């Protein structure tokens, strides 16, 4: 958000609600629809937002 100079307010206006933003701050789960909205608002790719961790057994 800082690199793109987008505020939390702008994300809310773009359709991302406060609960979702709180989840993101706490590394919680989000839906693919939310990921798509964020990518559109931030003009980025999903891998710029999400990091996948592979668990080894």
N, C-alpha and C positions, 0 to 999 in steps of 0.2 A: 504494500500500500504506500509506503513512504517513497519508494522509487518511482511509482506512478503518480504520486501526489494526489491520492484518492483518500478521502476521509471516511470515517465510519458512517457519518451522516449520509454521504453519497452512496455507500453500499446499502444502507437502509432504504433510501429513495429508489435504489435500483432493484429492490425486491428481496433483500437479505434481511431477515428479522433479527432482533436483538438476541433471542435465544440461540440462534444459529451462530451469531458472532461470538457469543459467550462460549459455545462448544468449541469453536475454532481456537479461541485463546487457550482453552484447556486441553487441546489436542484430541477433542472428541470426534465422533463419527458425524459425517454429513452425507446427504443424499447426492446421487449423481446429478440431479436437477440443480441442486445448490452449487455443485462444482461447476456445472455449465454456466450458471448465472455469474459466478465469480470470475470465471475465465473471460466471459464476455465483458464484464465491467472493468476488469483489470487488463484486458487485451493480452492474455497470456495463454499458455498451454497448461493442461492439467498437471503435468510433472513439475511445473513451476510452483504449484501449490501443495501437492500431495507427495509424500515420501512413503514408499512401500518398504516394509521390513519383512524379510523371509525368515521364518523360524526354522531352525535346524533341530531335528529330534535327537 
